[in-house]
Amino acid sequence: SIIAFGQAEIVEDADRRRHGLQQLAHKYCPGLDNEANKEIDSAFERTCVIELRIEHLTGKKGLETA
């Protein structure tokens, strides 16, 4: 598990919001850019994008049992 410390900010600029959503779509739905853009367009006005600026991470590795 990981805990992130840093700053979060709501992205107000429409171009930055759209770019962030397109980056997520490209990562999780590669090759479906047209379909992803249609979904982004249909939900854009009611979608909030939050930018996380991570300053520090902590974490631990779980013990695995066989």
N, C-alpha and C positions, 0 to 999 in steps of 0.2 A: 504494500500500500504506500501511497505517496501523499504528502501534504505540501501544497504550494503556498508560498507567501508572496505578496506583491500588491499591485494596484489593479483595479478593474475600473473600466470606463465604458459607458454607453456610447456607441459610435453613432453620431448624429449625421455625418456627411453621407449622402446617398451613394456616392461613388465608392467610398470605402466600405459601406455596408454591403453593396452588391459584390464587390471584389471578395470580401470575406466569405460570403455565401457561395460564390463560385469556386473558391478554393476548397471549401468543405465538400462541395458536390464533386469536384474533380478527384479529391482524395478517396471519397467513399463510393463514388459511382463512376469510375473511369470509363470513358467511351460513351457516356450518355449525356454529353454536354447540352445538346438541343433539348432533351427531355428535362434536364435539370434546370435550364434557363426558363422553360415554361412554368415549372413549379415555383421557381424564385419569383417570376413575374406575378404569378397568381396570388402569392402570399406576402409580397414585399412590403406593402404598407402596414401590415400587422405583425411584422417580424422584427424583433429587437436583436441587435448584434452587440455583444459585449466583448471588448478587447481586454485580454489579461496580459499584464506585463509582469512576468514572474521574476522575482528578485532572489528567491531562495527556495530550494526544495529539500525536504527531508523524507526519509522513507525507511521501510524495513522489509526484509525478506521473510516470508512465512516459512515455518518449518514444515517440510513435507513428510508425510507418513506413508509408508508402503502398505 
